[in-house]
Amino acid sequence: MQRNIWFMAISIIVVIILLNNTAYYFLTKRSLEAAMNHEMQAVAKQIELSVEQSRLGAEKFQEQIGRELRSVAVAAQYALDPDVEKVTNEELRELSKKLAVEHITLLKRTEDNIIMYKSSDPNEQLGKGTKTWDPWYIAFNQLFDDKNVSIKWLGQTLPNFWSGPYEVASSDPSSIYKWGYYHDGSTNYIIDPYVSYTMLADYENLTGVNSMIEKSLASSESLLEVTVINPSTFSKGPFETVNDDGELQEHILQKPIMYGTYEYKLSKDDANVAKAYKSGKIVTVNEHISGQHVMKMFIPVFTEDKGINIVDENGNPINSYVLTLVSDYQIIQNQLDSQFINIGLIIIVVTGLSLAIAAIAMNYYRQSREKAVQVAQQTYVDEINSMFQAIRAQRHDFLNHVQTIHSLAELNKSKELIAYTKELTGEIRLMNDIINIGNPAIAALIRSKISQAESYRIEFACTFNGLNRLEMGIKTLDMNRMLGNLIDNAFDEVLSYVEQRREVDLVAHQADGHLEFKISNTCKDASTVSESPLFEAGFSTKDDDHQGLGLYIVKSIVDKYKGTIQVYATEMERITFVIRIPL
């Protein structure tokens, strides 16, 4: 029974530890994920600011290039004949070198088109029309007609001048240029100087977004990839058109990946980018990419009123992009694994210590219980031996008693004879009453307490009925502990009175499936004592030499056998304890 209790207690402790550590695991996991999210958002904010600064800076840089292109065009106007027919390609080549631009092209207006008529670039497709260049063609007509451009599209408008953003050359899809177009009406052509993307690329490499992304990746242990996405064109892939020569021409303005790289791809990236862009909320996913566990975050960034040049597939400006960050989730798992190895070691040590302590406690409890049983059994044996020794002494002295009676009868000592026989029969009756209790262990205890009462000059009367059916075992030992403590408690109380008032009565009987003990003794404050917490450990109405454990032990034994105990102040200066135990 006790082993089962200890096993259950240890099992409960282990289960509590496991539940506690499971909860700790998930709380730690959530905490680490939150920390990673916080780190990613902090990095995203830095990159967002970098994107804003870089693109605004690039815009200002392009505006400055546009102004320089206008200056080159004005200088070329003064150097060239106002009639395009009198200008040669060789003149344009020399002039472009002097003015430090890539090339200069002159655009001529025909009846139904505007064509590239003269150029310093030997690869330029002279005679090629621009009618399909939307919105460039509109801008060219406005320059020829109004001398100024008023289209609402990305580009830079200055007096008699317009410049579009950097874009792929239709005549050379492998090259990216920025063109400037000037016409003030003094010539019959538009002057078109242009420069390559190299200048802006060098600027962006030094101060741009890609540089910031590379620094962020290098400084972060968990960050794997950063991508700046155009949400309008991302799902459609690279934006390409077919030029007049039938070649595919990709346009950088509508490119889906604006900055960074895009190596960690998921099938649901299109949907997540669209969800973040439309909802304006961060979207986070936890997935495996090529066997690597990653956390991917889609962060919408809105740039309203910030002049960011981002366009949809139709070339219309939009005011938002999506910043995508990929982090290595394995770092979180490694931290969790490391912590749980430590926790596992702690659990093993604590469990081992708990088992050792439990084993020591169980062994101590078993030894204490065995020792208590041995002491009770030894007491039982000693008291039984004492009782049988008294019986043997009576038998041994029987002849002496007979001889004494005979002599007193011969001498006609009737009074002495009556007194002697009365004393002799009282001793024999007492011994017989003890033997008739029916249970040797209880009989031995009562025999001992009678002897103790005689020595204390206490009038101890006891009556037993029907205890012969009690079997020897732990129950009998418990009954002896209970009776012994009750009798000792009564003896302690009556010893405080004169001999004439030292009265203790014990009645025990077995009937109706119950064992009942009733013990009463003299007690001058019976009413007050009966209302006291008699059965609490440490409570005592006696002096400090008593530990107040006797009645507490009695109550524990009664509770153990699901019995009842009641206390009554039965009459003036008398207290009674009644115990009923089911059998």
MIPAGU-818384 format. One line per field, with one value per residue (C-alpha): residue in one letter; x, y, z; residue number from 1. Coordinates in nm, 2 decimals. Each point is the difference from the previous one (the first is absolute). Last residue first. Layout:
N
code A;...
px X;...
py Y;...
pz Z;...
pos NUM;...
END
This chain:
583
code L;P;I;R;I;V;F;T;I;R;E;M;E;T;A;Y;V;Q;I;T;G;K;Y;K;D;V;I;S;K;V;I;Y;L;G;L;G;Q;H;D;D;D;K;T;S;F;G;A;E;F;L;P;S;E;S;V;T;S;A;D;K;C;T;N;S;I;K;F;E;L;H;G;D;A;Q;H;A;V;L;D;V;E;R;R;Q;E;V;Y;S;L;V;E;D;F;A;N;D;I;L;N;G;L;M;R;N;M;D;L;T;K;I;G;M;E;L;R;N;L;G;N;F;T;C;A;F;E;I;R;Y;S;E;A;Q;S;I;K;S;R;I;L;A;A;I;A;P;N;G;I;N;I;I;D;N;M;L;R;I;E;G;T;L;E;K;T;Y;A;I;L;E;K;S;K;N;L;E;A;L;S;H;I;T;Q;V;H;N;L;F;D;H;R;Q;A;R;I;A;Q;F;M;S;N;I;E;D;V;Y;T;Q;Q;A;V;Q;V;A;K;E;R;S;Q;R;Y;Y;N;M;A;I;A;A;I;A;L;S;L;G;T;V;V;I;I;I;L;G;I;N;I;F;Q;S;D;L;Q;N;Q;I;I;Q;Y;D;S;V;L;T;L;V;Y;S;N;I;P;N;G;N;E;D;V;I;N;I;G;K;D;E;T;F;V;P;I;F;M;K;M;V;H;Q;G;S;I;H;E;N;V;T;V;I;K;G;S;K;Y;A;K;A;V;N;A;D;D;K;S;L;K;Y;E;Y;T;G;Y;M;I;P;K;Q;L;I;H;E;Q;L;E;G;D;D;N;V;T;E;F;P;G;K;S;F;T;S;P;N;I;V;T;V;E;L;L;S;E;S;S;A;L;S;K;E;I;M;S;N;V;G;T;L;N;E;Y;D;A;L;M;T;Y;S;V;Y;P;D;I;I;Y;N;T;S;G;D;H;Y;Y;G;W;K;Y;I;S;S;P;D;S;S;A;V;E;Y;P;G;S;W;F;N;P;L;T;Q;G;L;W;K;I;S;V;N;K;D;D;F;L;Q;N;F;A;I;Y;W;P;D;W;T;K;T;G;K;G;L;Q;E;N;P;D;S;S;K;Y;M;I;I;N;D;E;T;R;K;L;L;T;I;H;E;V;A;L;K;K;S;L;E;R;L;E;E;N;T;V;K;E;V;D;P;D;L;A;Y;Q;A;A;V;A;V;S;R;L;E;R;G;I;Q;E;Q;F;K;E;A;G;L;R;S;Q;E;V;S;L;E;I;Q;K;A;V;A;Q;M;E;H;N;M;A;A;E;L;S;R;K;T;L;F;Y;Y;A;T;N;N;L;L;I;I;V;V;I;I;S;I;A;M;F;W;I;N;R;Q;M
px -1.57;-0.13;0.16;-0.19;0.18;-0.16;0.20;-0.15;0.06;-0.10;-0.02;-0.38;-0.14;0.05;0.23;0.02;0.27;-0.07;0.22;-0.11;0.14;0.14;0.27;0.28;-0.22;0.00;0.37;0.07;-0.24;0.18;0.34;-0.13;-0.13;0.35;0.20;-0.03;0.38;-0.04;0.28;-0.14;-0.28;-0.34;-0.29;0.18;0.00;0.31;-0.18;-0.37;-0.23;-0.10;-0.11;-0.19;-0.38;0.03;0.25;-0.24;-0.29;0.23;0.17;0.02;0.09;-0.04;0.02;-0.20;0.10;-0.24;0.12;-0.22;0.08;-0.27;-0.16;-0.32;0.19;0.35;0.05;0.23;-0.06;0.28;-0.06;0.26;-0.03;0.26;-0.24;0.07;0.38;0.01;0.00;0.27;0.06;-0.35;0.11;0.32;-0.18;-0.27;0.26;0.19;-0.33;-0.08;0.36;0.02;-0.35;0.10;0.34;-0.15;-0.26;0.26;0.20;-0.32;-0.08;0.36;-0.04;-0.17;-0.37;-0.29;-0.27;0.06;-0.09;-0.36;-0.02;0.25;-0.05;0.26;0.02;0.32;0.00;0.33;0.25;0.29;0.16;-0.34;-0.07;0.33;-0.09;-0.34;0.17;0.23;-0.29;-0.20;0.29;0.04;-0.38;0.02;0.27;-0.16;-0.34;-0.29;-0.05;-0.06;0.36;-0.02;-0.32;0.16;0.30;-0.23;-0.21;0.31;0.13;-0.34;-0.03;0.33;-0.09;-0.34;0.16;0.24;-0.27;-0.24;0.27;0.12;-0.36;-0.05;0.32;-0.14;0.36;-0.07;-0.16;0.30;0.23;-0.20;-0.02;0.38;0.06;-0.23;0.17;0.34;-0.11;-0.13;0.32;0.14;-0.34;-0.02;0.36;-0.07;-0.29;0.22;0.27;-0.27;-0.10;0.36;0.08;-0.30;0.12;0.35;-0.12;-0.23;0.27;0.23;-0.27;-0.05;0.37;0.04;-0.29;0.15;0.34;-0.16;-0.18;0.32;0.19;-0.26;-0.02;0.38;0.01;-0.27;0.17;0.33;-0.16;-0.19;0.32;0.18;-0.30;-0.01;0.38;-0.02;-0.30;0.19;0.31;-0.19;-0.22;0.31;0.16;-0.31;-0.02;0.35;-0.07;-0.32;0.18;0.23;-0.29;-0.20;0.30;0.06;-0.37;0.01;0.31;-0.16;-0.26;0.25;-0.16;-0.15;-0.11;-0.24;-0.07;-0.31;-0.04;-0.23;-0.10;-0.09;0.08;-0.17;0.24;-0.26;0.17;0.00;0.24;0.24;0.17;0.01;-0.10;-0.07;-0.36;-0.12;0.28;-0.19;0.21;-0.16;0.20;0.01;0.18;0.16;0.11;0.23;0.05;0.24;-0.08;-0.01;-0.23;-0.19;-0.27;-0.11;-0.20;-0.04;-0.23;0.03;-0.31;-0.10;-0.28;0.04;0.38;0.05;-0.26;0.14;0.35;-0.13;-0.19;0.30;0.23;-0.23;0.22;0.30;0.33;0.32;0.23;-0.14;0.28;0.01;-0.17;-0.28;-0.11;-0.32;0.15;-0.24;0.24;0.28;-0.18;0.09;0.01;-0.08;0.11;-0.24;0.20;-0.27;0.03;-0.18;-0.09;0.13;-0.09;0.18;-0.25;-0.37;-0.05;0.26;-0.14;-0.23;0.17;0.34;0.22;0.30;0.18;0.21;0.16;0.16;-0.04;0.09;0.35;-0.05;0.29;0.08;-0.36;-0.06;0.32;-0.11;-0.34;0.14;0.22;-0.30;-0.20;0.24;0.29;0.31;-0.15;-0.29;0.24;0.20;-0.32;-0.12;0.32;0.01;-0.36;0.12;-0.04;-0.22;-0.01;-0.32;-0.03;-0.34;-0.01;-0.10;0.20;-0.08;-0.33;0.13;0.05;0.19;-0.04;0.21;0.06;0.11;0.14;0.00;0.18;-0.06;-0.33;0.19;-0.23;-0.28;0.23;-0.09;-0.11;0.12;-0.28;-0.13;0.14;-0.19;0.13;-0.13;-0.01;0.05;-0.21;0.14;-0.15;-0.26;-0.33;-0.26;0.07;0.07;0.30;0.12;0.09;-0.38;-0.01;0.34;0.05;-0.36;0.05;0.31;-0.18;-0.28;0.25;0.18;-0.33;-0.01;0.26;-0.20;0.02;0.38;0.10;0.34;0.17;0.33;0.04;0.28;0.30;0.23;-0.09;0.08;-0.35;-0.22;-0.37;-0.17;-0.36;-0.31;-0.30;-0.29;0.11;0.36;0.16;0.37;0.19;0.37;0.22;0.29;0.21;0.16;0.05;0.32;-0.08;0.32;-0.06;-0.36;0.11;0.25;-0.26;-0.27;0.22;0.07;-0.37;-0.04;-0.22;-0.11;-0.32;-0.09;-0.03;0.08;0.38;0.17;0.23;-0.26;-0.26;0.27;0.06;-0.38;-0.01;0.30;-0.17;-0.32;0.19;0.16;-0.34;-0.12;0.31;-0.09;-0.35;0.14;0.20;-0.30;-0.19;0.29;0.01;-0.38;0.06;0.29;-0.17;-0.32;0.16;0.24;-0.30;-0.17;0.33;0.02;-0.37;0.04;0.30;-0.21;-0.29;0.23;0.13;-0.35;-0.11;0.31;-0.08;-0.36;0.12;0.23;-0.28;-0.24;0.26;0.07;-0.37;-0.03;0.29;-0.10;-0.34;0.16;0.24;-0.28;-0.20;0.31;0.08;-0.37;0.00;0.32;-0.14;-0.32;0.19;0.21;-0.31;-0.17;0.31;0.01;-0.37;0.04;0.30;-0.21;-0.27
py -0.47;0.36;0.20;0.19;0.20;0.17;0.23;0.10;0.29;0.03;0.31;0.01;-0.23;-0.13;0.27;-0.17;-0.07;-0.18;-0.21;-0.16;-0.27;-0.01;-0.25;0.26;0.27;-0.19;-0.06;0.37;0.11;-0.22;0.14;0.35;-0.10;-0.10;0.27;0.30;0.00;-0.03;0.14;0.35;-0.05;-0.14;0.13;-0.11;0.09;-0.10;-0.18;0.08;-0.25;0.19;0.32;0.11;-0.03;-0.32;0.18;0.28;-0.24;-0.24;0.26;-0.22;-0.31;-0.35;-0.27;-0.16;-0.26;-0.14;-0.23;-0.14;-0.25;0.00;-0.26;0.00;-0.09;0.00;0.12;0.22;0.18;0.19;0.19;0.22;0.14;0.19;0.19;-0.17;0.02;0.38;0.16;0.09;-0.37;-0.01;0.18;-0.19;-0.33;0.10;0.09;-0.33;-0.19;0.17;-0.04;-0.37;-0.06;0.15;-0.16;-0.33;0.03;0.08;-0.31;-0.21;0.15;-0.07;-0.37;-0.24;-0.06;0.14;-0.25;-0.04;0.36;-0.07;0.18;0.19;0.19;0.21;0.17;0.19;0.15;0.18;-0.05;0.08;-0.34;-0.17;0.19;-0.11;-0.36;0.04;0.17;-0.31;-0.25;0.22;-0.01;-0.38;-0.05;0.22;-0.22;-0.33;0.08;-0.17;0.24;-0.32;-0.01;0.34;-0.09;-0.32;0.19;0.24;-0.29;-0.17;0.32;0.06;-0.37;0.03;0.33;-0.13;-0.33;0.19;0.23;-0.29;-0.21;0.29;0.04;-0.37;-0.06;-0.33;-0.13;-0.30;0.22;0.24;-0.30;-0.14;0.33;0.05;-0.36;0.06;0.33;-0.16;-0.28;0.26;0.20;-0.17;0.03;0.37;0.05;-0.18;0.23;0.30;-0.13;-0.04;0.36;0.12;-0.21;0.15;0.35;-0.07;-0.15;0.29;0.25;-0.19;0.01;0.37;0.07;-0.22;0.17;0.34;-0.12;-0.13;0.33;0.20;-0.23;0.04;0.37;0.03;-0.22;0.20;0.33;-0.13;-0.12;0.33;0.19;-0.21;0.02;0.38;0.03;-0.20;0.20;0.32;-0.12;-0.13;0.31;0.23;-0.20;0.03;0.37;0.04;-0.20;0.19;0.34;-0.12;-0.15;0.32;0.21;-0.23;0.01;0.38;0.01;-0.26;0.27;0.17;0.33;0.11;0.37;0.13;0.37;0.08;0.32;0.29;0.33;-0.10;0.19;-0.11;-0.16;-0.26;-0.28;0.20;0.28;0.08;0.34;0.10;0.36;-0.01;0.11;-0.36;-0.24;-0.30;-0.30;-0.34;-0.26;-0.37;-0.21;-0.34;-0.24;-0.27;-0.38;-0.12;-0.31;0.18;0.26;-0.11;0.23;0.24;0.29;0.36;0.26;0.36;0.21;0.26;-0.23;0.04;-0.01;-0.27;-0.22;0.05;-0.08;-0.31;-0.12;0.04;-0.17;-0.30;-0.23;0.09;0.14;0.06;0.12;0.35;0.25;0.37;0.29;0.07;-0.35;0.01;0.22;0.27;0.28;-0.23;-0.08;-0.32;0.01;-0.32;0.04;0.02;0.28;0.26;-0.09;-0.28;0.07;-0.14;0.04;-0.27;-0.21;0.04;-0.07;0.26;0.28;0.19;-0.10;0.14;-0.20;0.10;-0.32;-0.07;-0.34;-0.22;0.19;-0.22;0.11;0.36;0.24;-0.14;-0.01;0.36;0.12;-0.17;0.15;0.35;-0.04;-0.12;0.30;0.27;0.20;-0.13;-0.25;0.24;0.28;-0.23;-0.13;0.36;0.08;-0.33;0.03;0.15;0.36;0.17;0.31;0.04;0.33;0.03;0.12;0.29;0.25;0.33;-0.14;-0.06;-0.37;-0.22;-0.38;-0.17;-0.37;-0.23;-0.32;-0.38;-0.23;-0.37;0.07;0.21;0.19;0.00;0.13;-0.13;0.28;0.26;0.25;0.24;0.34;0.31;0.34;0.33;0.13;-0.29;-0.32;-0.31;-0.34;-0.24;0.08;0.27;0.15;0.37;0.04;0.34;0.16;0.00;-0.18;-0.17;-0.06;-0.12;-0.24;-0.15;-0.04;-0.19;-0.23;-0.07;-0.12;-0.26;-0.08;-0.15;0.32;0.01;-0.06;-0.15;0.21;-0.05;-0.33;0.11;-0.23;0.27;0.22;0.36;0.03;0.15;-0.07;-0.18;0.03;0.18;-0.12;0.08;0.29;-0.01;0.15;-0.04;-0.13;0.07;-0.24;0.08;-0.27;-0.11;0.34;0.18;0.34;-0.02;-0.37;0.06;0.29;-0.21;-0.27;0.25;0.16;-0.34;-0.07;0.31;0.30;0.20;-0.20;0.06;0.37;0.20;-0.05;-0.14;0.15;0.23;-0.28;-0.24;0.24;0.01;-0.38;-0.04;0.23;-0.19;-0.33;0.17;0.08;-0.35;-0.14;0.22;-0.13;-0.35;0.06;0.15;-0.32;-0.21;0.18;-0.05;-0.36;-0.04;0.18;-0.19;-0.34;0.07;0.09;-0.33;-0.19;0.13;-0.07;-0.35;-0.06;0.10;-0.21;-0.30;0.05;0.02;-0.30;-0.19;0.11;-0.11;-0.33;-0.03;0.08;-0.24;-0.28;0.09;-0.02;-0.32;-0.16;0.14;-0.15;-0.33;0.05;0.06;-0.30;-0.22;0.12;-0.04;-0.36;-0.08;0.14;-0.20;-0.32;0.06;0.04;-0.30;-0.22;0.12;-0.08;-0.34;-0.08;0.10;-0.25
pz 1.17;0.04;0.28;0.27;0.26;0.30;0.22;0.34;0.24;0.36;0.23;0.02;-0.25;-0.36;-0.13;-0.33;-0.26;-0.33;-0.22;-0.33;-0.22;-0.36;0.10;-0.06;0.15;0.33;-0.02;-0.06;0.28;0.25;-0.12;0.05;0.34;0.11;-0.18;0.24;0.07;0.38;0.22;-0.05;0.25;-0.08;-0.21;-0.32;-0.37;-0.19;-0.28;0.00;0.15;0.31;-0.18;0.31;0.05;0.21;0.22;0.09;0.09;0.19;0.22;0.31;-0.19;0.15;-0.26;-0.28;-0.26;-0.26;-0.27;-0.28;-0.27;-0.27;-0.22;0.21;0.32;0.16;0.35;0.20;0.33;0.18;0.33;0.17;0.35;0.20;0.22;0.33;-0.07;-0.01;-0.35;-0.25;-0.07;-0.15;-0.32;-0.07;0.06;-0.26;-0.26;0.07;-0.04;-0.33;-0.13;0.09;-0.15;-0.34;-0.01;0.11;-0.27;-0.26;0.09;-0.02;-0.34;-0.12;0.08;0.25;-0.09;0.19;0.06;0.37;0.06;0.09;0.33;0.20;0.33;0.17;0.34;0.10;0.35;-0.01;0.28;-0.24;0.06;-0.03;-0.32;-0.15;0.08;-0.15;-0.31;-0.05;0.03;-0.24;-0.26;0.04;-0.04;-0.31;-0.15;0.11;-0.14;0.17;0.29;0.21;0.11;0.16;0.18;0.12;0.14;0.18;0.14;0.13;0.17;0.15;0.11;0.20;0.17;0.10;0.11;0.23;0.15;0.06;0.16;0.22;0.12;0.05;0.20;0.13;0.04;-0.21;-0.27;0.00;-0.05;-0.28;-0.18;0.03;-0.13;-0.30;-0.08;0.02;-0.23;-0.26;0.01;-0.32;-0.16;0.07;-0.11;-0.32;-0.07;0.08;-0.23;-0.27;0.04;-0.01;-0.30;-0.18;0.11;-0.13;-0.32;-0.07;0.08;-0.23;-0.27;0.05;-0.01;-0.31;-0.17;0.08;-0.13;-0.32;-0.04;0.05;-0.23;-0.27;0.05;-0.02;-0.31;-0.16;0.08;-0.13;-0.32;-0.04;0.05;-0.26;-0.24;0.04;-0.04;-0.32;-0.12;0.07;-0.18;-0.30;-0.02;0.02;-0.28;-0.21;0.07;-0.12;-0.31;-0.03;-0.01;-0.28;-0.20;0.04;-0.11;-0.30;-0.09;0.01;-0.22;-0.23;-0.09;-0.23;-0.10;-0.33;-0.04;-0.27;-0.04;-0.20;-0.20;0.01;-0.16;-0.36;-0.31;-0.33;-0.25;-0.11;0.18;0.32;0.08;0.29;0.00;0.37;0.04;0.37;-0.01;0.07;0.06;0.14;0.12;0.02;0.20;-0.11;0.25;-0.06;0.27;-0.11;0.04;-0.27;-0.19;-0.34;0.16;0.31;0.13;0.28;-0.15;0.11;-0.16;0.12;-0.05;-0.27;-0.10;-0.38;-0.01;0.27;-0.17;-0.34;0.12;0.18;-0.31;-0.23;0.26;0.03;-0.21;0.21;-0.11;0.19;-0.27;-0.07;0.04;0.10;-0.16;-0.24;-0.07;-0.21;-0.28;-0.11;-0.03;-0.13;-0.32;-0.18;-0.38;-0.20;-0.36;-0.30;-0.16;0.08;0.37;0.18;0.36;0.33;0.36;0.20;0.20;0.01;0.38;0.09;-0.23;0.23;0.33;-0.11;0.24;0.21;0.10;0.31;0.05;0.27;0.33;0.30;0.09;-0.10;-0.08;-0.34;-0.11;0.11;-0.18;-0.32;0.03;0.05;-0.31;-0.20;0.12;-0.12;0.13;-0.17;-0.24;-0.07;-0.11;-0.22;-0.16;-0.06;-0.19;-0.19;-0.13;-0.32;-0.12;-0.25;-0.23;-0.20;-0.20;-0.15;-0.36;-0.21;0.20;0.17;0.14;0.36;-0.03;0.25;0.08;0.27;0.00;0.29;-0.12;0.06;-0.25;-0.08;-0.18;-0.27;-0.24;0.26;0.26;0.35;0.24;0.23;0.07;-0.26;-0.08;-0.13;-0.11;-0.15;0.36;0.24;0.04;0.17;-0.04;0.13;-0.16;0.00;-0.34;-0.02;-0.22;-0.13;-0.34;-0.07;-0.34;-0.05;0.37;0.04;-0.30;0.17;0.33;-0.16;-0.18;0.33;0.16;-0.16;-0.26;-0.28;-0.21;0.04;-0.36;-0.11;-0.27;0.16;0.20;0.23;-0.02;-0.13;0.30;-0.08;-0.13;-0.28;-0.09;0.28;-0.11;0.10;-0.18;-0.24;-0.21;0.12;0.31;0.04;0.31;0.05;0.19;0.23;0.16;0.32;0.14;0.08;-0.18;-0.21;-0.08;-0.09;-0.23;-0.19;-0.06;-0.09;-0.26;-0.15;-0.02;-0.22;0.05;-0.31;-0.05;0.36;-0.06;0.31;-0.07;0.31;0.26;0.16;0.02;0.14;0.29;0.07;-0.02;0.24;0.25;-0.03;0.06;0.31;0.13;-0.06;0.18;0.30;-0.01;-0.01;0.31;0.17;-0.08;0.11;0.33;0.04;-0.09;0.23;0.29;-0.03;-0.05;0.29;0.22;-0.10;0.05;0.35;0.07;-0.14;0.22;0.30;-0.13;-0.04;0.36;0.14;-0.19;0.13;0.35;-0.04;-0.14;0.30;0.24;-0.17;0.02;0.36;0.08;-0.19;0.18;0.35;-0.04;-0.08;0.29;0.24;-0.13;0.03;0.35;0.11;-0.15;0.19;0.32;-0.05;-0.07;0.32;0.20;-0.16;0.07;0.36;0.04;-0.17;0.23;0.30;-0.10
pos 583;582;581;580;579;578;577;576;575;574;573;572;571;570;569;568;567;566;565;564;563;562;561;560;559;558;557;556;555;554;553;552;551;550;549;548;547;546;545;544;543;542;541;540;539;538;537;536;535;534;533;532;531;530;529;528;527;526;525;524;523;522;521;520;519;518;517;516;515;514;513;512;511;510;509;508;507;506;505;504;503;502;501;500;499;498;497;496;495;494;493;492;491;490;489;488;487;486;485;484;483;482;481;480;479;478;477;476;475;474;473;472;471;470;469;468;467;466;465;464;463;462;461;460;459;458;457;456;455;454;453;452;451;450;449;448;447;446;445;444;443;442;441;440;439;438;437;436;435;434;433;432;431;430;429;428;427;426;425;424;423;422;421;420;419;418;417;416;415;414;413;412;411;410;409;408;407;406;405;404;403;402;401;400;399;398;397;396;395;394;393;392;391;390;389;388;387;386;385;384;383;382;381;380;379;378;377;376;375;374;373;372;371;370;369;368;367;366;365;364;363;362;361;360;359;358;357;356;355;354;353;352;351;350;349;348;347;346;345;344;343;342;341;340;339;338;337;336;335;334;333;332;331;330;329;328;327;326;325;324;323;322;321;320;319;318;317;316;315;314;313;312;311;310;309;308;307;306;305;304;303;302;301;300;299;298;297;296;295;294;293;292;291;290;289;288;287;286;285;284;283;282;281;280;279;278;277;276;275;274;273;272;271;270;269;268;267;266;265;264;263;262;261;260;259;258;257;256;255;254;253;252;251;250;249;248;247;246;245;244;243;242;241;240;239;238;237;236;235;234;233;232;231;230;229;228;227;226;225;224;223;222;221;220;219;218;217;216;215;214;213;212;211;210;209;208;207;206;205;204;203;202;201;200;199;198;197;196;195;194;193;192;191;190;189;188;187;186;185;184;183;182;181;180;179;178;177;176;175;174;173;172;171;170;169;168;167;166;165;164;163;162;161;160;159;158;157;156;155;154;153;152;151;150;149;148;147;146;145;144;143;142;141;140;139;138;137;136;135;134;133;132;131;130;129;128;127;126;125;124;123;122;121;120;119;118;117;116;115;114;113;112;111;110;109;108;107;106;105;104;103;102;101;100;99;98;97;96;95;94;93;92;91;90;89;88;87;86;85;84;83;82;81;80;79;78;77;76;75;74;73;72;71;70;69;68;67;66;65;64;63;62;61;60;59;58;57;56;55;54;53;52;51;50;49;48;47;46;45;44;43;42;41;40;39;38;37;36;35;34;33;32;31;30;29;28;27;26;25;24;23;22;21;20;19;18;17;16;15;14;13;12;11;10;9;8;7;6;5;4;3;2;1
END
